[in-house]
């Protein structure tokens, strides 16, 4: 079959286009593309979705912790304000503090990622923790001043009852032989109130050999008091107690023949006769 001029011209054009395309492919094979319309990494993957979910959960938990921390600070602040006799209308921890001032510059706030928010919340949490420690130190100092005025040892460790045994040598109620009694006993009814004879910090609250259920209170200045044979203990180690506070219920635990409280006073960890402290008047 013979080709006319039009057919030859068409064949040459097609050949030129195909050849040019092949040359272009060979020349651009090693080029790095400048931009891509679609990237696989830009599409959300299972791992990315999981990380975002974890971040949302972490932020939610942090916010809940901050809310609890703020409530603790408010309660602590209210207690300190009450201790310092600050009027409610002058300092109310339940209300936001007044604020204001001229707006220097208005600009659109940049949106933040969950990770950035989490970092900021963590920093705020650390700041609140520091403030809470400072308030607790202030509470300790304030309460310490209160203890200073009421830690004067005086009076009996009971509200009702009678002194049944003195300090010194006596006949042991179990063996019948002479034995040293290093405290005084106050007898009374079971479940009667046992009270602290001065303010201080509880240094023992529990079972001790011979004493049964024992409470020991440290009053400072190397003075301690002990209250033995209790039926029920109302305080715990580390508690701050005030003068006259009910700390236990009278019982007959340990080495005891009936309901009473064995009361000791220790100076420099050695028992002394409590009699002069029992009968002296309290300070006003």
PASEBA-1860 file (N, C-alpha, C; in nm, 3 decimals):
! residues 284
1> XXXXXXXX> 0.085/-0.118/0.000/0.000/0.000/0.000/0.088/0.124/0.000 ~ 0.057/0.216/-0.094/0.135/0.338/-0.103/0.077/0.445/-0.013 ~ 0.166/0.523/0.054/0.124/0.632/0.144/0.133/0.763/0.070 ~ 0.027/0.843/0.080/0.032/0.976/0.020/0.104/1.073/0.114 ~ 0.116/1.195/0.069/0.192/1.295/0.147/0.127/1.321/0.283 ~ -0.007/1.320/0.292/-0.076/1.348/0.419/-0.046/1.241/0.522 ~ -0.043/1.115/0.477/-0.012/1.005/0.569/0.129/1.015/0.622 ~ 0.225/1.048/0.530/0.364/1.062/0.576/0.378/1.175/0.678
9> XXXXXXXX> 0.308/1.285/0.655/0.317/1.398/0.749/0.260/1.361/0.885 ~ 0.150/1.290/0.888/0.089/1.246/1.015/0.182/1.152/1.090 ~ 0.246/1.059/1.015/0.337/0.963/1.079/0.456/1.036/1.140 ~ 0.513/1.136/1.071/0.627/1.212/1.124/0.590/1.289/1.252 ~ 0.470/1.346/1.254/0.427/1.422/1.373/0.413/1.330/1.495 ~ 0.350/1.214/1.472/0.333/1.118/1.582/0.468/1.070/1.632 ~ 0.559/1.040/1.539/0.692/0.994/1.577/0.765/1.101/1.659 ~ 0.750/1.227/1.618/0.818/1.336/1.689/0.762/1.353/1.831
17> XXXXXXXX> 0.631/1.343/1.845/0.570/1.356/1.979/0.613/1.245/2.072 ~ 0.613/1.120/2.019/0.654/1.005/2.103/0.800/1.016/2.142 ~ 0.884/1.055/2.044/1.027/1.069/2.073/1.052/1.178/2.178 ~ 0.981/1.290/2.164/0.998/1.398/2.261/0.955/1.358/2.400 ~ 0.847/1.283/2.410/0.799/1.237/2.542/0.899/1.144/2.608 ~ 0.957/1.052/2.525/1.055/0.957/2.579/1.179/1.031/2.627 ~ 1.226/1.129/2.549/1.345/1.208/2.588/1.317/1.283/2.719 ~ 1.196/1.338/2.735/1.160/1.411/2.858/1.161/1.320/2.979
25> XXXXXXXX> 1.111/1.199/2.961/1.111/1.105/3.074/1.252/1.070/3.117 ~ 1.341/1.050/3.018/1.480/1.014/3.050/1.551/1.129/3.119 ~ 1.525/1.251/3.073/1.594/1.368/3.128/1.547/1.400/3.270 ~ 1.422/1.373/3.303/1.367/1.410/3.434/1.360/1.295/3.532 ~ 1.422/1.186/3.499/1.413/1.067/3.586/1.477/1.091/3.721 ~ 1.589/1.171/3.727/1.661/1.193/3.854/1.617/1.320/3.925 ~ 1.522/1.396/3.871/1.477/1.521/3.936/1.394/1.490/4.060 ~ 1.408/1.576/4.163/1.328/1.564/4.285/1.208/1.655/4.271
33> XXXXXXXX> 1.088/1.606/4.289/0.970/1.691/4.272/0.968/1.802/4.376 ~ 0.933/1.925/4.332/0.934/2.041/4.420/0.816/2.039/4.516 ~ 0.704/1.993/4.476/0.586/1.988/4.563/0.498/1.873/4.519 ~ 0.420/1.826/4.615/0.327/1.718/4.583/0.188/1.760/4.627 ~ 0.094/1.717/4.548/-0.043/1.751/4.582/-0.094/1.663/4.694 ~ -0.061/1.535/4.692/-0.105/1.442/4.794/0.015/1.369/4.852 ~ 0.018/1.357/4.985/0.122/1.278/5.052/0.053/1.180/5.145 ~ 0.103/1.060/5.148/0.043/0.958/5.232/0.057/0.993/5.380
41> XXXXXXXX> 0.174/1.056/5.413/0.197/1.086/5.554/0.105/1.195/5.605 ~ 0.050/1.277/5.516/-0.037/1.385/5.560/-0.177/1.336/5.594 ~ -0.210/1.217/5.550/-0.341/1.162/5.580/-0.340/1.105/5.722 ~ -0.450/1.112/5.793/-0.454/1.059/5.929/-0.436/0.908/5.930 ~ -0.350/0.861/6.018/-0.325/0.718/6.033/-0.385/0.673/6.165 ~ -0.381/0.544/6.185/-0.434/0.487/6.308/-0.354/0.535/6.429 ~ -0.220/0.542/6.417/-0.135/0.584/6.528/-0.161/0.729/6.566 ~ -0.176/0.818/6.461/-0.202/0.959/6.489/-0.333/0.976/6.564
49> XXXXXXXX> -0.435/0.902/6.522/-0.565/0.911/6.589/-0.553/0.865/6.734 ~ -0.473/0.763/6.758/-0.454/0.711/6.892/-0.383/0.813/6.981 ~ -0.279/0.877/6.929/-0.206/0.978/7.005/-0.296/1.094/7.042 ~ -0.377/1.142/6.947/-0.469/1.253/6.974/-0.568/1.216/7.083 ~ -0.619/1.095/7.079/-0.713/1.050/7.180/-0.646/1.047/7.318 ~ -0.521/1.001/7.324/-0.448/0.998/7.450/-0.424/1.139/7.502 ~ -0.395/1.233/7.412/-0.373/1.371/7.455/-0.500/1.432/7.512 ~ -0.613/1.407/7.448/-0.740/1.458/7.499/-0.769/1.402/7.638
57> XXXXXXXX> -0.744/1.273/7.657/-0.764/1.211/7.788/-0.671/1.272/7.893 ~ -0.545/1.295/7.854/-0.449/1.353/7.947/-0.489/1.494/7.988 ~ -0.534/1.573/7.892/-0.578/1.711/7.922/-0.699/1.708/8.015 ~ -0.793/1.619/7.990/-0.912/1.607/8.074/-0.875/1.570/8.218 ~ -0.783/1.475/8.234/-0.740/1.434/8.367/-0.667/1.547/8.438 ~ -0.583/1.619/8.365/-0.510/1.732/8.424/-0.606/1.839/8.473 ~ -0.709/1.867/8.394/-0.808/1.967/8.435/-0.882/1.924/8.560 ~ -0.913/1.795/8.571/-0.980/1.744/8.691/-0.889/1.756/8.813
65> XXXXXXXX> -0.759/1.726/8.795/-0.664/1.740/8.905/-0.649/1.885/8.949 ~ -0.647/1.976/8.851/-0.637/2.119/8.883/-0.760/2.165/8.961 ~ -0.876/2.117/8.922/-0.999/2.155/8.992/-0.995/2.109/9.137 ~ -0.949/1.986/9.160/-0.936/1.935/9.297/-0.834/2.015/9.376 ~ -0.725/2.051/9.311/-0.620/2.128/9.377/-0.671/2.267/9.417 ~ -0.747/2.329/9.327/-0.804/2.461/9.357/-0.902/2.452/9.474 ~ -0.982/2.345/9.480/-1.076/2.327/9.591/-1.001/2.311/9.723 ~ -0.889/2.237/9.721/-0.808/2.222/9.843/-0.750/2.356/9.887
73> XXXXXXXX> -0.701/2.433/9.791/-0.645/2.564/9.824/-0.752/2.657/9.879 ~ -0.872/2.651/9.822/-0.981/2.734/9.873/-1.015/2.697/10.017 ~ -1.022/2.566/10.045/-1.054/2.522/10.181/-0.944/2.564/10.279 ~ -0.820/2.548/10.237/-0.708/2.586/10.322/-0.706/2.736/10.345 ~ -0.733/2.814/10.239/-0.738/2.959/10.253/-0.850/3.003/10.344 ~ -0.967/2.939/10.333/-1.079/2.972/10.421/-1.044/2.946/10.567 ~ -0.975/2.833/10.591/-0.938/2.799/10.728/-0.838/2.899/10.786 ~ -0.742/2.940/10.703/-0.643/3.038/10.748/-0.708/3.175/10.771
81> XXXXXXXX> -0.800/3.212/10.682/-0.869/3.339/10.699/-0.952/3.341/10.826 ~ -1.015/3.226/10.855/-1.094/3.216/10.979/-1.003/3.221/11.101 ~ -0.887/3.153/11.092/-0.792/3.151/11.203/-0.738/3.292/11.231 ~ -0.721/3.370/11.123/-0.667/3.505/11.138/-0.776/3.610/11.161 ~ -0.903/3.564/11.174/-1.017/3.654/11.197/-1.032/3.759/11.086 ~ -1.011/3.716/10.961/-1.031/3.806/10.847/-1.178/3.803/10.808 ~ -1.247/3.919/10.801/-1.390/3.921/10.765/-1.414/3.859/10.628 ~ -1.529/3.791/10.614/-1.563/3.724/10.489/-1.573/3.822/10.373
89> XXXXXXXX> -1.624/3.945/10.401/-1.641/4.039/10.291/-1.511/4.101/10.244 ~ -1.403/4.077/10.318/-1.274/4.132/10.278/-1.190/4.032/10.199 ~ -1.211/3.905/10.226/-1.129/3.804/10.159/-1.209/3.676/10.145 ~ -1.269/3.658/10.029/-1.354/3.542/10.004/-1.289/3.453/9.900 ~ -1.251/3.332/9.939/-1.181/3.242/9.847/-1.276/3.181/9.744 ~ -1.407/3.193/9.765/-1.501/3.136/9.669/-1.526/3.226/9.548 ~ -1.483/3.354/9.556/-1.502/3.448/9.447/-1.372/3.475/9.374 ~ -1.382/3.502/9.243/-1.263/3.537/9.166/-1.215/3.675/9.208
97> XXXXXXXX> -1.083/3.697/9.216/-1.033/3.828/9.257/-1.064/3.933/9.152 ~ -1.096/4.059/9.194/-1.123/4.166/9.097/-1.000/4.192/9.010 ~ -1.023/4.223/8.882/-0.913/4.250/8.790/-0.960/4.346/8.683 ~ -0.865/4.406/8.609/-0.901/4.499/8.503/-0.780/4.574/8.454 ~ -0.802/4.682/8.375/-0.693/4.760/8.321/-0.712/4.783/8.174 ~ -0.642/4.883/8.116/-0.658/4.913/7.974/-0.603/4.803/7.886 ~ -0.668/4.781/7.771/-0.623/4.680/7.675/-0.514/4.743/7.588 ~ -0.393/4.693/7.599/-0.280/4.750/7.526/-0.287/4.716/7.378
105> XXXXXXXX> -0.312/4.592/7.347/-0.310/4.549/7.208/-0.409/4.436/7.191 ~ -0.484/4.444/7.085/-0.580/4.339/7.054/-0.529/4.260/6.935 ~ -0.521/4.132/6.951/-0.477/4.048/6.840/-0.547/3.914/6.850 ~ -0.554/3.849/6.739/-0.620/3.719/6.735/-0.532/3.614/6.800 ~ -0.590/3.541/6.893/-0.514/3.439/6.964/-0.482/3.322/6.872 ~ -0.356/3.283/6.875/-0.312/3.171/6.792/-0.363/3.040/6.853 ~ -0.418/2.956/6.769/-0.466/2.827/6.818/-0.349/2.740/6.859 ~ -0.371/2.660/6.965/-0.264/2.575/7.020/-0.302/2.429/7.006
113> XXXXXXXX> -0.199/2.350/6.994/-0.220/2.206/6.983/-0.248/2.149/7.122 ~ -0.296/2.024/7.125/-0.322/1.958/7.253/-0.194/1.941/7.333 ~ -0.084/1.914/7.263/0.044/1.897/7.333/0.086/2.027/7.401 ~ 0.068/2.140/7.335/0.103/2.270/7.394/0.015/2.301/7.515 ~ -0.115/2.272/7.503/-0.206/2.293/7.615/-0.169/2.206/7.734 ~ -0.129/2.082/7.707/-0.091/1.991/7.813/0.032/2.042/7.887 ~ 0.129/2.097/7.814/0.248/2.153/7.877/0.213/2.273/7.965 ~ 0.124/2.359/7.918/0.084/2.476/7.995/0.008/2.436/8.121
121> XXXXXXXX> -0.079/2.335/8.109/-0.154/2.288/8.226/-0.060/2.228/8.329 ~ 0.042/2.153/8.284/0.140/2.095/8.375/0.216/2.203/8.449 ~ 0.255/2.310/8.378/0.325/2.422/8.443/0.236/2.490/8.547 ~ 0.106/2.505/8.515/0.013/2.565/8.610/-0.006/2.476/8.732 ~ -0.008/2.346/8.710/-0.023/2.251/8.821/0.096/2.261/8.916 ~ 0.217/2.273/8.862/0.336/2.287/8.946/0.331/2.417/9.025 ~ 0.282/2.524/8.963/0.269/2.652/9.031/0.169/2.643/9.146 ~ 0.055/2.576/9.124/-0.045/2.560/9.229/0.009/2.475/9.343
129> XXXXXXXX> 0.087/2.373/9.310/0.148/2.288/9.413/0.241/2.370/9.503 ~ 0.316/2.461/9.441/0.405/2.547/9.518/0.324/2.639/9.610 ~ 0.215/2.695/9.558/0.130/2.782/9.639/0.069/2.705/9.755 ~ 0.030/2.579/9.731/-0.030/2.499/9.837/0.070/2.473/9.949 ~ 0.195/2.446/9.913/0.298/2.425/10.015/0.319/2.551/10.099 ~ 0.317/2.667/10.033/0.335/2.792/10.107/0.219/2.816/10.204 ~ 0.096/2.787/10.159/-0.019/2.805/10.247/-0.014/2.709/10.366 ~ 0.032/2.586/10.343/0.043/2.490/10.453/0.150/2.532/10.553
137> XXXXXXXX> 0.259/2.589/10.503/0.361/2.640/10.594/0.304/2.754/10.678 ~ 0.226/2.843/10.614/0.164/2.952/10.687/0.065/2.899/10.791 ~ -0.009/2.794/10.753/-0.102/2.732/10.849/-0.027/2.676/10.968 ~ 0.087/2.612/10.942/0.167/2.554/11.050/0.216/2.661/11.146 ~ 0.261/2.773/11.089/0.309/2.882/11.174/0.195/2.939/11.257 ~ 0.079/2.962/11.193/-0.037/3.016/11.264/-0.082/2.923/11.375 ~ -0.090/2.793/11.342/-0.132/2.695/11.441/-0.028/2.681/11.551 ~ 0.100/2.696/11.514/0.206/2.689/11.614/0.194/2.800/11.717
145> XXXXXXXX> 0.153/2.919/11.673/0.131/3.029/11.768/0.017/2.995/11.863 ~ -0.084/2.927/11.809/-0.197/2.888/11.892/-0.153/2.786/11.997 ~ -0.070/2.690/11.958/-0.022/2.589/12.051/0.061/2.654/12.161 ~ 0.140/2.753/12.124/0.228/2.820/12.219/0.149/2.873/12.339 ~ 0.027/2.918/12.315/-0.054/2.977/12.421/-0.129/2.874/12.504 ~ -0.138/2.749/12.458/-0.221/2.650/12.528/-0.147/2.520/12.562 ~ -0.016/2.520/12.549/0.057/2.396/12.578/0.103/2.388/12.723 ~ 0.055/2.478/12.806/0.087/2.480/12.949/0.017/2.362/13.016
153> XXXXXXXX> 0.095/2.270/13.072/0.041/2.149/13.133/-0.030/2.182/13.264 ~ -0.155/2.141/13.274/-0.230/2.161/13.398/-0.358/2.080/13.394 ~ -0.409/2.047/13.512/-0.537/1.981/13.522/-0.533/1.830/13.508 ~ -0.652/1.771/13.514/-0.665/1.626/13.508/-0.698/1.580/13.366 ~ -0.663/1.457/13.332/-0.691/1.406/13.197/-0.832/1.350/13.182 ~ -0.919/1.379/13.279/-1.057/1.329/13.275/-1.153/1.444/13.306 ~ -1.278/1.425/13.265/-1.383/1.520/13.301/-1.457/1.475/13.426 ~ -1.472/1.343/13.440/-1.538/1.286/13.557/-1.458/1.167/13.607
161> XXXXXXXX> -1.444/1.154/13.739/-1.370/1.042/13.796/-1.292/1.086/13.918 ~ -1.203/0.998/13.964/-1.126/1.026/14.084/-0.985/0.969/14.074 ~ -0.895/1.028/14.151/-0.756/0.982/14.151/-0.748/0.857/14.238 ~ -0.710/0.747/14.177/-0.714/0.618/14.247/-0.577/0.564/14.284 ~ -0.469/0.618/14.227/-0.335/0.568/14.259/-0.232/0.676/14.228 ~ -0.136/0.694/14.323/-0.037/0.801/14.310/0.092/0.751/14.246 ~ 0.181/0.845/14.219/0.314/0.817/14.164/0.404/0.767/14.277 ~ 0.486/0.666/14.249/0.583/0.618/14.348/0.568/0.470/14.377
169> XXXXXXXX> 0.629/0.424/14.484/0.624/0.283/14.521/0.485/0.246/14.570 ~ 0.437/0.131/14.528/0.306/0.081/14.569/0.304/-0.071/14.556 ~ 0.200/-0.133/14.608/0.184/-0.278/14.593/0.128/-0.307/14.454 ~ 0.197/-0.389/14.378/0.152/-0.422/14.244/0.018/-0.495/14.250 ~ -0.082/-0.452/14.174/-0.215/-0.514/14.182/-0.220/-0.657/14.131 ~ -0.118/-0.701/14.057/-0.117/-0.836/14.003/-0.030/-0.931/14.086 ~ 0.091/-0.883/14.119/0.183/-0.970/14.193/0.174/-0.953/14.344 ~ 0.124/-0.838/14.390/0.117/-0.811/14.533/0.250/-0.766/14.592
177> XXXXXXXX> 0.352/-0.755/14.511/0.484/-0.714/14.558/0.505/-0.564/14.536 ~ 0.596/-0.502/14.611/0.624/-0.360/14.591/0.678/-0.335/14.449 ~ 0.629/-0.231/14.389/0.671/-0.197/14.252/0.659/-0.047/14.232 ~ 0.743/0.005/14.143/0.742/0.147/14.114/0.629/0.179/14.015 ~ 0.545/0.276/14.054/0.437/0.321/13.967/0.475/0.457/13.910 ~ 0.500/0.465/13.779/0.558/0.585/13.717/0.454/0.680/13.660 ~ 0.337/0.684/13.722/0.233/0.775/13.680/0.127/0.784/13.787 ~ 0.013/0.841/13.753/-0.101/0.843/13.842/-0.220/0.784/13.768
185> XXXXXXXX> -0.311/0.721/13.844/-0.429/0.659/13.784/-0.554/0.738/13.821 ~ -0.639/0.758/13.720/-0.769/0.820/13.742/-0.876/0.719/13.703 ~ -0.957/0.677/13.800/-1.062/0.579/13.775/-1.191/0.649/13.737 ~ -1.277/0.577/13.668/-1.405/0.632/13.626/-1.488/0.527/13.556 ~ -1.587/0.572/13.484/-1.675/0.480/13.412/-1.618/0.447/13.275 ~ -1.644/0.325/13.229/-1.602/0.288/13.094/-1.669/0.380/12.991 ~ -1.591/0.417/12.892/-1.633/0.508/12.784/-1.634/0.655/12.827 ~ -1.585/0.685/12.948/-1.574/0.825/12.989/-1.469/0.894/12.903
193> XXXXXXXX> -1.482/1.027/12.888/-1.391/1.103/12.804/-1.253/1.116/12.868 ~ -1.150/1.094/12.785/-1.011/1.123/12.823/-0.971/1.247/12.744 ~ -0.917/1.348/12.813/-0.886/1.475/12.746/-0.737/1.506/12.756 ~ -0.688/1.583/12.659/-0.549/1.628/12.659/-0.531/1.737/12.765 ~ -0.424/1.729/12.842/-0.399/1.828/12.947/-0.321/1.948/12.896 ~ -0.282/1.947/12.771/-0.217/2.062/12.706/-0.218/2.037/12.556 ~ -0.197/2.142/12.479/-0.190/2.128/12.333/-0.058/2.064/12.293 ~ -0.059/1.997/12.181/0.064/1.933/12.132/0.038/1.849/12.009
201> XXXXXXXX> 0.136/1.767/11.976/0.129/1.681/11.857/0.135/1.535/11.902 ~ 0.043/1.454/11.852/0.037/1.312/11.889/0.158/1.238/11.831 ~ 0.236/1.178/11.919/0.356/1.105/11.876/0.338/0.953/11.886 ~ 0.233/0.907/11.952/0.201/0.763/11.958/0.051/0.749/11.975 ~ -0.008/0.656/11.903/-0.151/0.627/11.916/-0.174/0.482/11.875 ~ -0.172/0.393/11.975/-0.190/0.252/11.944/-0.148/0.164/12.060 ~ -0.139/0.035/12.032/-0.106/-0.065/12.134/0.040/-0.052/12.179 ~ 0.062/-0.061/12.309/0.198/-0.070/12.362/0.195/-0.162/12.484
209> XXXXXXXX> 0.298/-0.243/12.495/0.302/-0.345/12.600/0.282/-0.283/12.738 ~ 0.189/-0.340/12.816/0.161/-0.294/12.951/0.061/-0.180/12.957 ~ 0.068/-0.089/12.858/-0.021/0.027/12.856/-0.155/-0.001/12.787 ~ -0.164/-0.109/12.713/-0.283/-0.131/12.632/-0.287/-0.029/12.518 ~ -0.403/0.028/12.495/-0.419/0.132/12.393/-0.367/0.265/12.451 ~ -0.254/0.310/12.397/-0.183/0.425/12.454/-0.181/0.544/12.358 ~ -0.191/0.663/12.417/-0.170/0.788/12.343/-0.056/0.863/12.409 ~ 0.037/0.911/12.326/0.147/0.994/12.375/0.145/1.126/12.298
217> XXXXXXXX> 0.155/1.237/12.371/0.150/1.370/12.310/0.278/1.446/12.343 ~ 0.340/1.502/12.240/0.460/1.583/12.256/0.418/1.730/12.266 ~ 0.456/1.796/12.376/0.417/1.934/12.400/0.531/2.033/12.377 ~ 0.646/1.986/12.332/0.761/2.074/12.317/0.831/2.095/12.451 ~ 0.946/2.163/12.446/1.025/2.188/12.568/1.056/2.058/12.641 ~ 1.073/1.947/12.566/1.110/1.816/12.621/1.004/1.760/12.715 ~ 0.878/1.800/12.698/0.768/1.749/12.780/0.674/1.663/12.696 ~ 0.634/1.549/12.754/0.537/1.460/12.691/0.436/1.414/12.795
225> XXXXXXXX> 0.318/1.378/12.749/0.219/1.314/12.837/0.175/1.182/12.776 ~ 0.139/1.087/12.862/0.091/0.957/12.817/-0.042/0.926/12.883 ~ -0.130/0.860/12.805/-0.264/0.825/12.851/-0.287/0.679/12.816 ~ -0.285/0.590/12.917/-0.288/0.447/12.891/-0.418/0.380/12.926 ~ -0.434/0.254/12.877/-0.546/0.165/12.903/-0.677/0.209/12.838 ~ -0.669/0.288/12.732/-0.790/0.339/12.666/-0.868/0.227/12.599 ~ -0.998/0.247/12.595/-1.084/0.154/12.522/-1.087/0.189/12.374 ~ -1.093/0.319/12.344/-1.100/0.367/12.205/-1.015/0.492/12.190
233> XXXXXXXX> -0.936/0.497/12.084/-0.849/0.612/12.056/-0.915/0.699/11.950 ~ -0.919/0.830/11.977/-0.987/0.924/11.889/-0.891/1.007/11.802 ~ -0.761/0.988/11.816/-0.663/1.066/11.741/-0.565/0.973/11.672 ~ -0.483/1.031/11.587/-0.382/0.953/11.514/-0.248/1.023/11.525 ~ -0.141/0.948/11.500/-0.007/1.004/11.504/0.004/1.119/11.404 ~ 0.058/1.232/11.452/0.072/1.349/11.367/-0.039/1.451/11.386 ~ -0.148/1.412/11.452/-0.258/1.506/11.477/-0.215/1.614/11.575 ~ -0.263/1.734/11.552/-0.243/1.844/11.646/-0.366/1.851/11.735
241> XXXXXXXX> -0.346/1.839/11.865/-0.458/1.841/11.960/-0.450/1.966/12.046 ~ -0.564/2.011/12.094/-0.570/2.130/12.178/-0.602/2.091/12.321 ~ -0.572/2.178/12.411/-0.598/2.153/12.553/-0.747/2.132/12.577 ~ -0.781/2.022/12.646/-0.920/1.991/12.673/-0.989/1.908/12.567 ~ -0.920/1.879/12.456/-0.980/1.801/12.348/-0.994/1.655/12.390 ~ -1.107/1.594/12.356/-1.128/1.452/12.383/-1.040/1.370/12.289 ~ -0.952/1.290/12.345/-0.858/1.212/12.264/-0.883/1.063/12.270 ~ -0.963/1.019/12.371/-0.987/0.875/12.385/-1.108/0.851/12.476
249> XXXXXXXX> -1.147/0.725/12.481/-1.252/0.680/12.573/-1.190/0.586/12.676 ~ -1.231/0.604/12.802/-1.172/0.526/12.911/-1.203/0.378/12.896 ~ -1.102/0.294/12.926/-1.119/0.150/12.917/-1.030/0.078/13.016 ~ -1.004/-0.048/12.987/-0.922/-0.130/13.076/-0.833/-0.224/12.995 ~ -0.774/-0.171/12.887/-0.688/-0.252/12.801/-0.548/-0.261/12.862 ~ -0.474/-0.365/12.821/-0.338/-0.381/12.871/-0.338/-0.439/13.012 ~ -0.239/-0.401/13.088/-0.222/-0.452/13.226/-0.305/-0.367/13.321 ~ -0.433/-0.401/13.330/-0.528/-0.318/13.404/-0.630/-0.406/13.475
257> XXXXXXXX> -0.680/-0.357/13.590/-0.780/-0.432/13.666/-0.919/-0.373/13.654 ~ -0.934/-0.260/13.586/-1.064/-0.198/13.570/-1.054/-0.068/13.493 ~ -1.167/-0.006/13.460/-1.166/0.116/13.379/-1.093/0.231/13.450 ~ -0.988/0.280/13.388/-0.914/0.396/13.440/-0.817/0.444/13.332 ~ -0.757/0.560/13.355/-0.652/0.609/13.266/-0.523/0.621/13.346 ~ -0.418/0.561/13.294/-0.285/0.574/13.354/-0.220/0.696/13.290 ~ -0.193/0.798/13.372/-0.145/0.927/13.322/0.000/0.948/13.364 ~ 0.084/0.973/13.262/0.226/0.999/13.288/0.267/1.132/13.228
265> XXXXXXXX> 0.366/1.196/13.293/0.432/1.313/13.237/0.581/1.282/13.229 ~ 0.638/1.306/13.112/0.781/1.278/13.091/0.855/1.408/13.060 ~ 0.966/1.428/13.127/1.058/1.536/13.094/1.189/1.475/13.050 ~ 1.235/1.510/12.932/1.356/1.449/12.874/1.345/1.296/12.872 ~ 1.224/1.247/12.838/1.195/1.103/12.823/1.206/1.026/12.954 ~ 1.193/1.093/13.066/1.191/1.025/13.197/1.065/1.067/13.272 ~ 0.996/0.966/13.331/0.872/0.995/13.401/0.899/1.077/13.528 ~ 0.815/1.178/13.551/0.821/1.259/13.672/0.684/1.254/13.739
273> XXXXXXXX> 0.677/1.298/13.864/0.551/1.296/13.939/0.455/1.399/13.880 ~ 0.339/1.356/13.829/0.245/1.450/13.766/0.164/1.533/13.867 ~ 0.179/1.506/13.998/0.088/1.565/14.096/0.083/1.717/14.089 ~ 0.200/1.783/14.081/0.201/1.930/14.081/0.137/1.988/13.955 ~ 0.143/1.914/13.845/0.081/1.960/13.722/-0.071/1.938/13.727 ~ -0.113/1.831/13.793/-0.255/1.800/13.802/-0.328/1.907/13.883 ~ -0.264/1.960/13.988/-0.332/2.052/14.077/-0.305/2.200/14.048 ~ -0.216/2.230/13.954/-0.191/2.370/13.927/-0.295/2.428/13.832
281> XXXX> -0.317/2.560/13.842/-0.419/2.626/13.763/-0.370/2.649/13.620 ~ -0.465/2.648/13.530/-0.432/2.672/13.390/-0.408/2.820/13.366 ~ -0.324/2.851/13.266/-0.300/2.989/13.230/-0.420/3.042/13.150 ~ -0.450/3.167/13.169/-0.557/3.230/13.094/-0.507/3.277/12.957
END
